[in-house]
Amino acid sequence: MRLGYLCIFGFVAACGITPASQKPEVLSARIAAETTTGLCAAYKIPTTTARGKLMIEAELAVRGVKQCSGVNYGQASSAAFGSKLYGRTAVTPRSRASSSDLRNCSDFKNGAAAQKFFLALGGPVNDPNNLDADGDGLACEWGTQIRRISSYRAPVAKPRRTVRRSTSSYCHTGPRGGRYTISASGTKNYGGC
């Protein structure tokens, strides 16, 4: 167990989540190579940069992880949802053809995959593919997806309701005056009274 914690802290130092000077594509590759447990641990550390947290959230969502150790993640991305934080220029068909805009939201499986790609290319500040037209720092449908993840509630198992069978020897009187008890299997026992 102690070795696991050393690996996690080694990941944070080696991954470079804390230094803001880390190149986005390098950081994205290192995050993609890390285990889910390591990502969840790095997400909780206060020294992890905002970019690192955004990248970890996207990577966890791509992996289908809904919670880290029973705790929701996604606060870093969902806080920006709908806020215009970054200036974006309007893209016309003519400027799209002449720019480096080669990817569209429809090219990605989901918002998490688009966000991961967007951040690896320098997002949220840079948006060469116009994946974040509204300037909130969230590509395509990532804002809607991360809102669902950050408010996810794990299903609670309902206790099984057991049917209690009466084992008492209470005597009943039948319609013709006969007396009987109810057995454990639910049948009438006329010789039990």
Residue pairs with C-beta under 8 A, 6 or more apart in sequence:
4 37
7 38
8 37
8 38
8 41
8 42
11 34
11 38
11 41
11 42
12 18
12 41
12 42
12 45
12 47
12 48
14 30
15 27
15 30
15 31
15 34
15 42
15 52
16 22
16 26
16 27
16 30
17 27
17 31
17 42
17 45
17 47
17 48
17 49
17 52
17 56
18 47
18 48
18 49
18 52
19 49
20 49
20 51
24 51
24 119
24 120
24 121
24 122
24 123
25 120
25 121
27 51
27 52
27 55
28 55
28 116
28 119
28 120
31 39
31 52
31 55
31 56
31 59
32 59
32 116
34 42
34 59
36 60
36 63
36 65
39 56
39 59
39 60
39 68
40 60
40 65
40 68
40 69
40 73
42 48
42 52
42 56
43 53
43 56
43 57
43 60
43 68
43 73
44 68
48 56
50 76
51 119
53 76
54 76
54 77
54 115
54 119
54 124
54 137
55 116
55 119
55 120
56 73
57 73
57 74
57 76
57 77
57 115
57 146
57 149
58 77
58 112
58 115
58 116
58 119
58 142
59 116
60 68
60 73
61 74
61 110
61 111
61 112
61 115
61 145
61 146
61 149
62 110
62 112
62 113
62 116
66 149
66 152
66 154
67 73
67 152
67 154
70 154
72 149
72 150
72 151
72 152
73 149
73 150
74 146
74 147
74 149
74 150
75 150
77 115
77 137
77 138
77 142
77 143
77 146
77 150
78 143
78 146
78 147
78 150
80 124
80 136
80 137
80 138
80 143
81 136
81 138
81 143
81 144
81 146
81 147
82 134
82 136
82 143
83 136
84 134
84 135
84 136
85 124
85 135
85 136
85 137
86 124
86 125
86 127
86 132
86 135
86 136
86 137
87 135
88 127
88 130
88 132
88 133
88 134
88 135
91 99
91 101
91 130
91 133
96 130
99 128
100 128
100 129
101 128
101 129
101 130
102 129
103 117
103 129
103 131
104 129
104 131
105 114
105 131
105 139
105 140
105 141
107 114
108 114
108 117
108 140
110 141
110 145
111 138
111 139
111 140
111 141
111 142
111 143
111 144
111 145
111 146
112 142
112 145
112 146
114 131
114 139
114 140
114 141
114 142
115 123
115 138
115 139
115 140
115 142
115 146
117 131
117 139
118 124
118 127
118 129
118 131
118 132
118 139
118 142
121 128
121 129
122 128
123 131
123 132
123 137
123 139
124 132
124 137
124 138
131 139
131 140
132 138
132 139
136 143
138 146
165 184
165 186
166 182
167 184
169 181
169 192
169 193
170 181
170 182
171 179
171 180
171 181
171 192
171 193
172 179
172 180
172 181
172 182
172 188
173 179
174 180
174 188
178 190
179 190
179 193
180 188
180 189
180 190
180 192
180 193
181 188
181 189
181 192
181 193
182 188
182 189
183 189
183 192
